[in-house]
Amino acid sequence: MIKECQACGQNNLLEAETSSRGGYGPDLLPGTGSFRPARFRVVVCAMCGFVHWFVKEEDLDKVRNSRHFRPVRNQ
Ligand SMILES: [Zn+2]
């Protein structure tokens, strides 16, 4: 998927999985379920710190089916 940092071009990348929603935190992917909301795959460049933010591939359908998300309209 991602092989090099979009900011600096290095390939020293670190990844982790994190929830889009906590008990008292914001709901960052609304409408993707309260029991098992969609998760993020966060890829951080170990060289410059740039963060590449993805929805986990297996959770993408939850976002696609959420009524909170709609296509971006370019003006
Ligand atoms: Zn970088």
N, CA, C, O and the ligand as a Tripos MOL2 file, in Angstrom:
@<TRIPOS>MOLECULE
protein
  301   299    76     0     0
PROTEIN
NO_CHARGES

@<TRIPOS>ATOM
      1 N           0.8350   -1.1960    0.0000 N.3       1 MET1
      2 CA          0.0000    0.0000    0.0000 C.3       1 MET1
      3 C           0.8700    1.2450    0.0000 C.2       1 MET1
      4 O           0.9740    1.9240   -1.0220 O.2       1 MET1
      5 N           1.4890    1.5550    1.1170 N.am      2 ILE2
      6 CA          2.3800    2.7160    1.1540 C.3       2 ILE2
      7 C           3.8000    2.2080    1.3520 C.2       2 ILE2
      8 O           4.0620    1.4120    2.2530 O.2       2 ILE2
      9 N           4.7000    2.6640    0.5190 N.am      3 LYS3
     10 CA          6.0680    2.1550    0.5710 C.3       3 LYS3
     11 C           7.0530    3.2090    1.0350 C.2       3 LYS3
     12 O           8.1060    2.8920    1.5880 O.2       3 LYS3
     13 N           6.7020    4.4670    0.8050 N.am      4 GLU4
     14 CA          7.6280    5.5210    1.2250 C.3       4 GLU4
     15 C           6.8480    6.7130    1.7570 C.2       4 GLU4
     16 O           5.6770    6.9080    1.4320 O.2       4 GLU4
     17 N           7.5210    7.5040    2.5790 N.am      5 CYS5
     18 CA          6.9000    8.6790    3.1880 C.3       5 CYS5
     19 C           6.5010    9.6900    2.1170 C.2       5 CYS5
     20 O           7.2890   10.0000    1.2230 O.2       5 CYS5
     21 N           5.2870   10.1950    2.2090 N.am      6 GLN6
     22 CA          4.8240   11.1900    1.2350 C.3       6 GLN6
     23 C           5.5160   12.5360    1.4180 C.2       6 GLN6
     24 O           5.5230   13.3620    0.5060 O.2       6 GLN6
     25 N           6.0940   12.7550    2.5890 N.am      7 ALA7
     26 CA          6.7250   14.0540    2.8540 C.3       7 ALA7
     27 C           8.2060   14.0470    2.4990 C.2       7 ALA7
     28 O           8.6840   14.9600    1.8260 O.2       7 ALA7
     29 N           8.9420   13.0190    2.9470 N.am      8 CYS8
     30 CA         10.4030   13.0570    2.7670 C.3       8 CYS8
     31 C          10.9330   11.9570    1.8510 C.2       8 CYS8
     32 O          12.1010   11.9910    1.4640 O.2       8 CYS8
     33 N          10.0880   10.9760    1.4970 N.am      9 GLY9
     34 CA         10.5100    9.9540    0.5590 C.3       9 GLY9
     35 C          11.2800    8.7900    1.1640 C.2       9 GLY9
     36 O          11.6330    7.8510    0.4520 O.2       9 GLY9
     37 N          11.5490    8.8360    2.4820 N.am     10 GLN10
     38 CA         12.2590    7.7260    3.1300 C.3      10 GLN10
     39 C          11.3160    6.5290    3.2700 C.2      10 GLN10
     40 O          10.0950    6.6740    3.2050 O.2      10 GLN10
     41 N          11.9020    5.3500    3.4630 N.am     11 ASN11
     42 CA         11.0440    4.1640    3.6050 C.3      11 ASN11
     43 C          11.1020    3.5520    5.0030 C.2      11 ASN11
     44 O          10.7600    2.3840    5.1850 O.2      11 ASN11
     45 N          11.5280    4.3270    5.9740 N.am     12 ASN12
     46 CA         11.5840    3.8540    7.3600 C.3      12 ASN12
     47 C          10.2500    4.1810    8.0370 C.2      12 ASN12
     48 O          10.1150    5.2020    8.7120 O.2      12 ASN12
     49 N           9.2710    3.2990    7.8440 N.am     13 LEU13
     50 CA          7.9080    3.5700    8.2950 C.3      13 LEU13
     51 C           7.5120    2.6370    9.4290 C.2      13 LEU13
     52 O           7.9020    1.4690    9.4480 O.2      13 LEU13
     53 N           6.7480    3.1490   10.3600 N.am     14 LEU14
     54 CA          6.2370    2.3720   11.4860 C.3      14 LEU14
     55 C           4.7220    2.4090   11.4320 C.2      14 LEU14
     56 O           4.1340    3.4240   11.0580 O.2      14 LEU14
     57 N           4.0860    1.3040   11.8050 N.am     15 GLU15
     58 CA          2.6360    1.3010   11.7490 C.3      15 GLU15
     59 C           2.0290    0.7490   13.0280 C.2      15 GLU15
     60 O           2.6450   -0.0490   13.7350 O.2      15 GLU15
     61 N           0.8220    1.1850   13.3090 N.am     16 ALA16
     62 CA          0.0610    0.7060   14.4540 C.3      16 ALA16
     63 C          -1.4130    0.7700   14.0980 C.2      16 ALA16
     64 O          -1.8190    1.4360   13.1460 O.2      16 ALA16
     65 N          -2.1960    0.0610   14.8860 N.am     17 GLU17
     66 CA         -3.6490    0.0870   14.7130 C.3      17 GLU17
     67 C          -4.2320    0.8010   15.9160 C.2      17 GLU17
     68 O          -3.7820    0.6030   17.0440 O.2      17 GLU17
     69 N          -5.2390    1.6360   15.6710 N.am     18 THR18
     70 CA         -5.8620    2.3230   16.7920 C.3      18 THR18
     71 C          -7.3500    2.5020   16.5310 C.2      18 THR18
     72 O          -7.8050    2.5240   15.3870 O.2      18 THR18
     73 N          -8.0830    2.6260   17.6120 N.am     19 SER19
     74 CA         -9.5210    2.7700   17.4970 C.3      19 SER19
     75 C          -9.8790    4.1850   17.0390 C.2      19 SER19
     76 O          -9.1260    5.1310   17.2700 O.2      19 SER19
     77 N         -11.0250    4.3140   16.3950 N.am     20 SER20
     78 CA        -11.4770    5.6410   15.9730 C.3      20 SER20
     79 C         -12.3520    6.2820   17.0470 C.2      20 SER20
     80 O         -12.8620    7.3890   16.8750 O.2      20 SER20
     81 N         -12.5160    5.5660   18.1540 N.am     21 ARG21
     82 CA        -13.4650    6.0410   19.1410 C.3      21 ARG21
     83 C         -13.1300    5.4630   20.5100 C.2      21 ARG21
     84 O         -12.8820    4.2650   20.6440 O.2      21 ARG21
     85 N         -13.1240    6.3190   21.5200 N.am     22 GLY22
     86 CA        -12.8860    5.8580   22.8810 C.3      22 GLY22
     87 C         -14.1040    6.1270   23.7340 C.2      22 GLY22
     88 O         -15.0830    6.7030   23.2600 O.2      22 GLY22
     89 N         -14.0520    5.7170   24.9860 N.am     23 GLY23
     90 CA        -15.1930    5.8810   25.8740 C.3      23 GLY23
     91 C         -15.6340    7.3240   25.9950 C.2      23 GLY23
     92 O         -16.8300    7.6160   25.9940 O.2      23 GLY23
     93 N         -14.6640    8.2350   26.1020 N.am     24 TYR24
     94 CA        -14.9860    9.6520   26.2810 C.3      24 TYR24
     95 C         -14.4000   10.5090   25.1760 C.2      24 TYR24
     96 O         -14.5010   11.7360   25.2030 O.2      24 TYR24
     97 N         -13.7910    9.8520   24.2080 N.am     25 GLY25
     98 CA        -13.1280   10.5990   23.1470 C.3      25 GLY25
     99 C         -14.0720   10.9310   22.0140 C.2      25 GLY25
    100 O         -15.2370   10.5360   22.0370 O.2      25 GLY25
    101 N         -13.5910   11.6400   21.0420 N.am     26 PRO26
    102 CA        -14.4100   11.9720   19.8830 C.3      26 PRO26
    103 C         -14.6650   10.7360   19.0200 C.2      26 PRO26
    104 O         -13.9130    9.7620   19.0700 O.2      26 PRO26
    105 N         -15.7130   10.7940   18.2480 N.am     27 ASP27
    106 CA        -16.0700    9.7260   17.3210 C.3      27 ASP27
    107 C         -15.5390   10.1310   15.9550 C.2      27 ASP27
    108 O         -16.1920   10.8760   15.2240 O.2      27 ASP27
    109 N         -14.3560    9.6420   15.6130 N.am     28 LEU28
    110 CA        -13.6670   10.1380   14.4200 C.3      28 LEU28
    111 C         -14.1740    9.5220   13.1210 C.2      28 LEU28
    112 O         -13.9710   10.0810   12.0430 O.2      28 LEU28
    113 N         -14.8330    8.3710   13.2260 N.am     29 LEU29
    114 CA        -15.4320    7.7610   12.0300 C.3      29 LEU29
    115 C         -16.8950    7.4870   12.3470 C.2      29 LEU29
    116 O         -17.2830    6.3400   12.5720 O.2      29 LEU29
    117 N         -17.7040    8.5420   12.3650 N.am     30 PRO30
    118 CA        -19.0900    8.4110   12.8090 C.3      30 PRO30
    119 C         -19.9010    7.4750   11.9180 C.2      30 PRO30
    120 O         -19.7010    7.3930   10.7060 O.2      30 PRO30
    121 N         -20.8090    6.7860   12.5600 N.am     31 GLY31
    122 CA        -21.7200    5.9250   11.8120 C.3      31 GLY31
    123 C         -21.1300    4.5810   11.4500 C.2      31 GLY31
    124 O         -21.7220    3.8450   10.6610 O.2      31 GLY31
    125 N         -19.9760    4.2400   12.0070 N.am     32 THR32
    126 CA        -19.3550    2.9540   11.6570 C.3      32 THR32
    127 C         -19.5780    1.9070   12.7370 C.2      32 THR32
    128 O         -18.9390    0.8550   12.7320 O.2      32 THR32
    129 N         -20.4800    2.1950   13.6570 N.am     33 GLY33
    130 CA        -20.8200    1.2110   14.6800 C.3      33 GLY33
    131 C         -20.3340    1.6270   16.0480 C.2      33 GLY33
    132 O         -19.2500    2.1960   16.1820 O.2      33 GLY33
    133 N         -21.1250    1.3480   17.0620 N.am     34 SER34
    134 CA        -20.7170    1.7220   18.4210 C.3      34 SER34
    135 C         -20.0390    0.5580   19.1300 C.2      34 SER34
    136 O         -19.2280    0.7670   20.0310 O.2      34 SER34
    137 N         -20.3640   -0.6610   18.7300 N.am     35 PHE35
    138 CA        -19.7370   -1.8170   19.3700 C.3      35 PHE35
    139 C         -18.3370   -2.0440   18.8020 C.2      35 PHE35
    140 O         -17.3740   -2.1860   19.5540 O.2      35 PHE35
    141 N         -18.2290   -2.0770   17.4960 N.am     36 ARG36
    142 CA        -16.9260   -2.2370   16.8450 C.3      36 ARG36
    143 C         -16.7840   -1.1850   15.7540 C.2      36 ARG36
    144 O         -16.9410   -1.4940   14.5730 O.2      36 ARG36
    145 N         -16.4920    0.0420   16.1340 N.am     37 PRO37
    146 CA        -16.3330    1.0870   15.1170 C.3      37 PRO37
    147 C         -15.0990    0.8220   14.2520 C.2      37 PRO37
    148 O         -14.1980    0.0830   14.6500 O.2      37 PRO37
    149 N         -15.0690    1.4210   13.0890 N.am     38 ALA38
    150 CA        -13.9440    1.2470   12.1740 C.3      38 ALA38
    151 C         -12.6450    1.6760   12.8570 C.2      38 ALA38
    152 O         -12.6310    2.5980   13.6730 O.2      38 ALA38
    153 N         -11.5830    1.0070   12.5160 N.am     39 ARG39
    154 CA        -10.2760    1.2960   13.1050 C.3      39 ARG39
    155 C          -9.3660    1.9840   12.0910 C.2      39 ARG39
    156 O          -9.5750    1.9220   10.8800 O.2      39 ARG39
    157 N          -8.3530    2.6400   12.6380 N.am     40 PHE40
    158 CA         -7.3470    3.2890   11.8060 C.3      40 PHE40
    159 C          -6.0860    2.4440   11.7310 C.2      40 PHE40
    160 O          -5.7310    1.7270   12.6660 O.2      40 PHE40
    161 N          -5.4370    2.5500   10.6110 N.am     41 ARG41
    162 CA         -4.0650    2.0760   10.4770 C.3      41 ARG41
    163 C          -3.2270    3.3430   10.3410 C.2      41 ARG41
    164 O          -3.3510    4.0830    9.3650 O.2      41 ARG41
    165 N          -2.3810    3.5810   11.3250 N.am     42 VAL42
    166 CA         -1.5800    4.7900   11.3550 C.3      42 VAL42
    167 C          -0.1410    4.4380   10.9900 C.2      42 VAL42
    168 O           0.4880    3.5920   11.6250 O.2      42 VAL42
    169 N           0.3570    5.0950    9.9690 N.am     43 VAL43
    170 CA          1.7330    4.8570    9.5390 C.3      43 VAL43
    171 C           2.5200    6.1440    9.7740 C.2      43 VAL43
    172 O           2.1890    7.2010    9.2370 O.2      43 VAL43
    173 N           3.5700    6.0300   10.5880 N.am     44 VAL44
    174 CA          4.3860    7.1910   10.9250 C.3      44 VAL44
    175 C           5.7620    7.0280   10.3020 C.2      44 VAL44
    176 O           6.3690    5.9610   10.3930 O.2      44 VAL44
    177 N           6.2440    8.0680    9.6790 N.am     45 CYS45
    178 CA          7.6030    8.0670    9.1500 C.3      45 CYS45
    179 C           8.5720    8.2350   10.3130 C.2      45 CYS45
    180 O           8.5190    9.2240   11.0440 O.2      45 CYS45
    181 N           9.4600    7.2540   10.4730 N.am     46 ALA46
    182 CA         10.4140    7.3050   11.5880 C.3      46 ALA46
    183 C          11.4810    8.3820   11.3600 C.2      46 ALA46
    184 O          12.2050    8.7310   12.2930 O.2      46 ALA46
    185 N          11.5860    8.9010   10.1680 N.am     47 MET47
    186 CA         12.6030    9.9090    9.8740 C.3      47 MET47
    187 C          12.1000   11.3270   10.1240 C.2      47 MET47
    188 O          12.7930   12.1260   10.7530 O.2      47 MET47
    189 N          10.9060   11.6460    9.6380 N.am     48 CYS48
    190 CA         10.4400   13.0330    9.7520 C.3      48 CYS48
    191 C           9.1710   13.1670   10.5900 C.2      48 CYS48
    192 O           8.7700   14.2830   10.9210 O.2      48 CYS48
    193 N           8.5280   12.0430   10.9410 N.am     49 GLY49
    194 CA          7.3440   12.1110   11.7880 C.3      49 GLY49
    195 C           6.0390   12.3340   11.0580 C.2      49 GLY49
    196 O           4.9810   12.4050   11.6830 O.2      49 GLY49
    197 N           6.1020   12.4420    9.7550 N.am     50 PHE50
    198 CA          4.8600   12.6360    9.0010 C.3      50 PHE50
    199 C           3.9340   11.4410    9.2260 C.2      50 PHE50
    200 O           4.3750   10.2920    9.2220 O.2      50 PHE50
    201 N           2.6540   11.7260    9.4210 N.am     51 VAL51
    202 CA          1.6730   10.6830    9.7100 C.3      51 VAL51
    203 C           0.7900   10.4360    8.4950 C.2      51 VAL51
    204 O           0.2160   11.3620    7.9210 O.2      51 VAL51
    205 N           0.6960    9.1850    8.1230 N.am     52 HIS52
    206 CA         -0.1970    8.7600    7.0490 C.3      52 HIS52
    207 C          -1.3530    8.0280    7.7140 C.2      52 HIS52
    208 O          -1.1580    7.0480    8.4320 O.2      52 HIS52
    209 N          -2.5350    8.5130    7.4670 N.am     53 TRP53
    210 CA         -3.6950    8.1050    8.2550 C.3      53 TRP53
    211 C          -4.6550    7.3230    7.3690 C.2      53 TRP53
    212 O          -5.1990    7.8760    6.4130 O.2      53 TRP53
    213 N          -4.8700    6.0640    7.6650 N.am     54 PHE54
    214 CA         -5.7460    5.2140    6.8440 C.3      54 PHE54
    215 C          -6.8400    4.5990    7.6960 C.2      54 PHE54
    216 O          -6.6600    4.3850    8.8950 O.2      54 PHE54
    217 N          -7.9500    4.3210    7.0850 N.am     55 VAL55
    218 CA         -8.9250    3.4180    7.6950 C.3      55 VAL55
    219 C          -8.4660    2.0050    7.3530 C.2      55 VAL55
    220 O          -8.0680    1.7350    6.2200 O.2      55 VAL55
    221 N          -8.5220    1.1090    8.3280 N.am     56 LYS56
    222 CA         -8.1150   -0.2670    8.0520 C.3      56 LYS56
    223 C          -8.9320   -0.8240    6.8900 C.2      56 LYS56
    224 O         -10.1430   -0.6190    6.8140 O.2      56 LYS56
    225 N          -8.2620   -1.5220    5.9970 N.am     57 GLU57
    226 CA         -8.9050   -2.0020    4.7780 C.3      57 GLU57
    227 C         -10.1550   -2.8260    5.0880 C.2      57 GLU57
    228 O         -11.1750   -2.7010    4.4110 O.2      57 GLU57
    229 N         -10.0640   -3.6590    6.1040 N.am     58 GLU58
    230 CA        -11.2160   -4.5240    6.4200 C.3      58 GLU58
    231 C         -12.3750   -3.7400    7.0140 C.2      58 GLU58
    232 O         -13.4890   -4.2570    7.1020 O.2      58 GLU58
    233 N         -12.1280   -2.4910    7.4260 N.am     59 ASP59
    234 CA        -13.1940   -1.6650    7.9900 C.3      59 ASP59
    235 C         -13.7230   -0.6180    7.0130 C.2      59 ASP59
    236 O         -14.6320    0.1420    7.3460 O.2      59 ASP59
    237 N         -13.1530   -0.5820    5.8060 N.am     60 LEU60
    238 CA        -13.5460    0.4590    4.8470 C.3      60 LEU60
    239 C         -15.0330    0.4010    4.4930 C.2      60 LEU60
    240 O         -15.6580    1.4380    4.2680 O.2      60 LEU60
    241 N         -15.5970   -0.7950    4.4410 N.am     61 ASP61
    242 CA        -17.0200   -0.8990    4.1060 C.3      61 ASP61
    243 C         -17.8890   -0.2170    5.1570 C.2      61 ASP61
    244 O         -18.9550    0.3060    4.8320 O.2      61 ASP61
    245 N         -17.4460   -0.2180    6.4060 N.am     62 LYS62
    246 CA        -18.2120    0.4560    7.4560 C.3      62 LYS62
    247 C         -18.2970    1.9570    7.1800 C.2      62 LYS62
    248 O         -19.3210    2.5900    7.4360 O.2      62 LYS62
    249 N         -17.2070    2.5130    6.6560 N.am     63 VAL63
    250 CA        -17.2030    3.9380    6.3160 C.3      63 VAL63
    251 C         -18.0460    4.1740    5.0640 C.2      63 VAL63
    252 O         -18.8230    5.1270    4.9960 O.2      63 VAL63
    253 N         -17.8810    3.2890    4.0720 N.am     64 ARG64
    254 CA        -18.6420    3.4400    2.8250 C.3      64 ARG64
    255 C         -20.1380    3.3760    3.0840 C.2      64 ARG64
    256 O         -20.9240    4.0280    2.3960 O.2      64 ARG64
    257 N         -20.5300    2.5830    4.0810 N.am     65 ASN65
    258 CA        -21.9520    2.3990    4.3660 C.3      65 ASN65
    259 C         -22.4840    3.3710    5.4100 C.2      65 ASN65
    260 O         -23.6820    3.3700    5.6960 O.2      65 ASN65
    261 N         -21.6210    4.1960    5.9810 N.am     66 SER66
    262 CA        -22.0590    5.1450    6.9930 C.3      66 SER66
    263 C         -22.8320    6.2940    6.3450 C.2      66 SER66
    264 O         -22.4010    6.8500    5.3350 O.2      66 SER66
    265 N         -23.9660    6.6410    6.9280 N.am     67 ARG67
    266 CA        -24.7470    7.7390    6.3510 C.3      67 ARG67
    267 C         -24.1180    9.0940    6.6710 C.2      67 ARG67
    268 O         -24.5460   10.1190    6.1400 O.2      67 ARG67
    269 N         -23.1020    9.0990    7.5390 N.am     68 HIS68
    270 CA        -22.4240   10.3560    7.8740 C.3      68 HIS68
    271 C         -21.4260   10.7840    6.7930 C.2      68 HIS68
    272 O         -21.0530   11.9540    6.7110 O.2      68 HIS68
    273 N         -21.0010    9.8290    5.9690 N.am     69 PHE69
    274 CA        -20.0160   10.1440    4.9470 C.3      69 PHE69
    275 C         -20.6840   10.2660    3.5910 C.2      69 PHE69
    276 O         -21.5310    9.4490    3.2300 O.2      69 PHE69
    277 N         -20.3010   11.2860    2.8440 N.am     70 ARG70
    278 CA        -20.8340   11.4910    1.5070 C.3      70 ARG70
    279 C         -19.6990   11.9400    0.5890 C.2      70 ARG70
    280 O         -18.6710   12.4290    1.0560 O.2      70 ARG70
    281 N         -19.8870   11.7760   -0.6760 N.am     71 PRO71
    282 CA        -18.8200   12.1250   -1.6200 C.3      71 PRO71
    283 C         -18.4200   13.6000   -1.5010 C.2      71 PRO71
    284 O         -19.2680   14.4690   -1.2950 O.2      71 PRO71
    285 N         -17.1400   13.8620   -1.6300 N.am     72 VAL72
    286 CA        -16.6430   15.2390   -1.6070 C.3      72 VAL72
    287 C         -17.0450   15.9230   -2.8980 C.2      72 VAL72
    288 O         -16.8550   15.3840   -3.9890 O.2      72 VAL72
    289 N         -17.6000   17.1150   -2.7630 N.am     73 ARG73
    290 CA        -17.9830   17.8780   -3.9500 C.3      73 ARG73
    291 C         -16.9250   18.9220   -4.2190 C.2      73 ARG73
    292 O         -16.6930   19.8010   -3.3880 O.2      73 ARG73
    293 N         -16.2930   18.8410   -5.3430 N.am     74 ASN74
    294 CA        -15.2810   19.8340   -5.6980 C.3      74 ASN74
    295 C         -15.9660   21.0460   -6.3170 C.2      74 ASN74
    296 O         -16.8350   20.9090   -7.1780 O.2      74 ASN74
    297 N         -15.5710   22.2140   -5.8780 N.am     75 GLN75
    298 CA        -16.2370   23.4280   -6.3370 C.3      75 GLN75
    299 C         -15.3310   24.2420   -7.2420 C.2      75 GLN75
    300 O         -15.7310   25.3020   -7.7240 O.2      75 GLN75
    301 ZN          9.1890   11.2520    6.2560 Zn       76 ZN76
@<TRIPOS>BOND
     1     1     2 1
     2     2     3 1
     3     3     4 2
     4     3     5 am
     5     5     6 1
     6     6     7 1
     7     7     8 2
     8     7     9 am
     9     9    10 1
    10    10    11 1
    11    11    12 2
    12    11    13 am
    13    13    14 1
    14    14    15 1
    15    15    16 2
    16    15    17 am
    17    17    18 1
    18    18    19 1
    19    19    20 2
    20    19    21 am
    21    21    22 1
    22    22    23 1
    23    23    24 2
    24    23    25 am
    25    25    26 1
    26    26    27 1
    27    27    28 2
    28    27    29 am
    29    29    30 1
    30    30    31 1
    31    31    32 2
    32    31    33 am
    33    33    34 1
    34    34    35 1
    35    35    36 2
    36    35    37 am
    37    37    38 1
    38    38    39 1
    39    39    40 2
    40    39    41 am
    41    41    42 1
    42    42    43 1
    43    43    44 2
    44    43    45 am
    45    45    46 1
    46    46    47 1
    47    47    48 2
    48    47    49 am
    49    49    50 1
    50    50    51 1
    51    51    52 2
    52    51    53 am
    53    53    54 1
    54    54    55 1
    55    55    56 2
    56    55    57 am
    57    57    58 1
    58    58    59 1
    59    59    60 2
    60    59    61 am
    61    61    62 1
    62    62    63 1
    63    63    64 2
    64    63    65 am
    65    65    66 1
    66    66    67 1
    67    67    68 2
    68    67    69 am
    69    69    70 1
    70    70    71 1
    71    71    72 2
    72    71    73 am
    73    73    74 1
    74    74    75 1
    75    75    76 2
    76    75    77 am
    77    77    78 1
    78    78    79 1
    79    79    80 2
    80    79    81 am
    81    81    82 1
    82    82    83 1
    83    83    84 2
    84    83    85 am
    85    85    86 1
    86    86    87 1
    87    87    88 2
    88    87    89 am
    89    89    90 1
    90    90    91 1
    91    91    92 2
    92    91    93 am
    93    93    94 1
    94    94    95 1
    95    95    96 2
    96    95    97 am
    97    97    98 1
    98    98    99 1
    99    99   100 2
   100    99   101 am
   101   101   102 1
   102   102   103 1
   103   103   104 2
   104   103   105 am
   105   105   106 1
   106   106   107 1
   107   107   108 2
   108   107   109 am
   109   109   110 1
   110   110   111 1
   111   111   112 2
   112   111   113 am
   113   113   114 1
   114   114   115 1
   115   115   116 2
   116   115   117 am
   117   117   118 1
   118   118   119 1
   119   119   120 2
   120   119   121 am
   121   121   122 1
   122   122   123 1
   123   123   124 2
   124   123   125 am
   125   125   126 1
   126   126   127 1
   127   127   128 2
   128   127   129 am
   129   129   130 1
   130   130   131 1
   131   131   132 2
   132   131   133 am
   133   133   134 1
   134   134   135 1
   135   135   136 2
   136   135   137 am
   137   137   138 1
   138   138   139 1
   139   139   140 2
   140   139   141 am
   141   141   142 1
   142   142   143 1
   143   143   144 2
   144   143   145 am
   145   145   146 1
   146   146   147 1
   147   147   148 2
   148   147   149 am
   149   149   150 1
   150   150   151 1
   151   151   152 2
   152   151   153 am
   153   153   154 1
   154   154   155 1
   155   155   156 2
   156   155   157 am
   157   157   158 1
   158   158   159 1
   159   159   160 2
   160   159   161 am
   161   161   162 1
   162   162   163 1
   163   163   164 2
   164   163   165 am
   165   165   166 1
   166   166   167 1
   167   167   168 2
   168   167   169 am
   169   169   170 1
   170   170   171 1
   171   171   172 2
   172   171   173 am
   173   173   174 1
   174   174   175 1
   175   175   176 2
   176   175   177 am
   177   177   178 1
   178   178   179 1
   179   179   180 2
   180   179   181 am
   181   181   182 1
   182   182   183 1
   183   183   184 2
   184   183   185 am
   185   185   186 1
   186   186   187 1
   187   187   188 2
   188   187   189 am
   189   189   190 1
   190   190   191 1
   191   191   192 2
   192   191   193 am
   193   193   194 1
   194   194   195 1
   195   195   196 2
   196   195   197 am
   197   197   198 1
   198   198   199 1
   199   199   200 2
   200   199   201 am
   201   201   202 1
   202   202   203 1
   203   203   204 2
   204   203   205 am
   205   205   206 1
   206   206   207 1
   207   207   208 2
   208   207   209 am
   209   209   210 1
   210   210   211 1
   211   211   212 2
   212   211   213 am
   213   213   214 1
   214   214   215 1
   215   215   216 2
   216   215   217 am
   217   217   218 1
   218   218   219 1
   219   219   220 2
   220   219   221 am
   221   221   222 1
   222   222   223 1
   223   223   224 2
   224   223   225 am
   225   225   226 1
   226   226   227 1
   227   227   228 2
   228   227   229 am
   229   229   230 1
   230   230   231 1
   231   231   232 2
   232   231   233 am
   233   233   234 1
   234   234   235 1
   235   235   236 2
   236   235   237 am
   237   237   238 1
   238   238   239 1
   239   239   240 2
   240   239   241 am
   241   241   242 1
   242   242   243 1
   243   243   244 2
   244   243   245 am
   245   245   246 1
   246   246   247 1
   247   247   248 2
   248   247   249 am
   249   249   250 1
   250   250   251 1
   251   251   252 2
   252   251   253 am
   253   253   254 1
   254   254   255 1
   255   255   256 2
   256   255   257 am
   257   257   258 1
   258   258   259 1
   259   259   260 2
   260   259   261 am
   261   261   262 1
   262   262   263 1
   263   263   264 2
   264   263   265 am
   265   265   266 1
   266   266   267 1
   267   267   268 2
   268   267   269 am
   269   269   270 1
   270   270   271 1
   271   271   272 2
   272   271   273 am
   273   273   274 1
   274   274   275 1
   275   275   276 2
   276   275   277 am
   277   277   278 1
   278   278   279 1
   279   279   280 2
   280   279   281 am
   281   281   282 1
   282   282   283 1
   283   283   284 2
   284   283   285 am
   285   285   286 1
   286   286   287 1
   287   287   288 2
   288   287   289 am
   289   289   290 1
   290   290   291 1
   291   291   292 2
   292   291   293 am
   293   293   294 1
   294   294   295 1
   295   295   296 2
   296   295   297 am
   297   297   298 1
   298   298   299 1
   299   299   300 2
@<TRIPOS>SUBSTRUCTURE
     1 MET1         2 RESIDUE 1 A MET
     2 ILE2         6 RESIDUE 1 A ILE
     3 LYS3        10 RESIDUE 1 A LYS
     4 GLU4        14 RESIDUE 1 A GLU
     5 CYS5        18 RESIDUE 1 A CYS
     6 GLN6        22 RESIDUE 1 A GLN
     7 ALA7        26 RESIDUE 1 A ALA
     8 CYS8        30 RESIDUE 1 A CYS
     9 GLY9        34 RESIDUE 1 A GLY
    10 GLN10       38 RESIDUE 1 A GLN
    11 ASN11       42 RESIDUE 1 A ASN
    12 ASN12       46 RESIDUE 1 A ASN
    13 LEU13       50 RESIDUE 1 A LEU
    14 LEU14       54 RESIDUE 1 A LEU
    15 GLU15       58 RESIDUE 1 A GLU
    16 ALA16       62 RESIDUE 1 A ALA
    17 GLU17       66 RESIDUE 1 A GLU
    18 THR18       70 RESIDUE 1 A THR
    19 SER19       74 RESIDUE 1 A SER
    20 SER20       78 RESIDUE 1 A SER
    21 ARG21       82 RESIDUE 1 A ARG
    22 GLY22       86 RESIDUE 1 A GLY
    23 GLY23       90 RESIDUE 1 A GLY
    24 TYR24       94 RESIDUE 1 A TYR
    25 GLY25       98 RESIDUE 1 A GLY
    26 PRO26      102 RESIDUE 1 A PRO
    27 ASP27      106 RESIDUE 1 A ASP
    28 LEU28      110 RESIDUE 1 A LEU
    29 LEU29      114 RESIDUE 1 A LEU
    30 PRO30      118 RESIDUE 1 A PRO
    31 GLY31      122 RESIDUE 1 A GLY
    32 THR32      126 RESIDUE 1 A THR
    33 GLY33      130 RESIDUE 1 A GLY
    34 SER34      134 RESIDUE 1 A SER
    35 PHE35      138 RESIDUE 1 A PHE
    36 ARG36      142 RESIDUE 1 A ARG
    37 PRO37      146 RESIDUE 1 A PRO
    38 ALA38      150 RESIDUE 1 A ALA
    39 ARG39      154 RESIDUE 1 A ARG
    40 PHE40      158 RESIDUE 1 A PHE
    41 ARG41      162 RESIDUE 1 A ARG
    42 VAL42      166 RESIDUE 1 A VAL
    43 VAL43      170 RESIDUE 1 A VAL
    44 VAL44      174 RESIDUE 1 A VAL
    45 CYS45      178 RESIDUE 1 A CYS
    46 ALA46      182 RESIDUE 1 A ALA
    47 MET47      186 RESIDUE 1 A MET
    48 CYS48      190 RESIDUE 1 A CYS
    49 GLY49      194 RESIDUE 1 A GLY
    50 PHE50      198 RESIDUE 1 A PHE
    51 VAL51      202 RESIDUE 1 A VAL
    52 HIS52      206 RESIDUE 1 A HIS
    53 TRP53      210 RESIDUE 1 A TRP
    54 PHE54      214 RESIDUE 1 A PHE
    55 VAL55      218 RESIDUE 1 A VAL
    56 LYS56      222 RESIDUE 1 A LYS
    57 GLU57      226 RESIDUE 1 A GLU
    58 GLU58      230 RESIDUE 1 A GLU
    59 ASP59      234 RESIDUE 1 A ASP
    60 LEU60      238 RESIDUE 1 A LEU
    61 ASP61      242 RESIDUE 1 A ASP
    62 LYS62      246 RESIDUE 1 A LYS
    63 VAL63      250 RESIDUE 1 A VAL
    64 ARG64      254 RESIDUE 1 A ARG
    65 ASN65      258 RESIDUE 1 A ASN
    66 SER66      262 RESIDUE 1 A SER
    67 ARG67      266 RESIDUE 1 A ARG
    68 HIS68      270 RESIDUE 1 A HIS
    69 PHE69      274 RESIDUE 1 A PHE
    70 ARG70      278 RESIDUE 1 A ARG
    71 PRO71      282 RESIDUE 1 A PRO
    72 VAL72      286 RESIDUE 1 A VAL
    73 ARG73      290 RESIDUE 1 A ARG
    74 ASN74      294 RESIDUE 1 A ASN
    75 GLN75      298 RESIDUE 1 A GLN
    76 ZN76       301 GROUP 0 **** ****
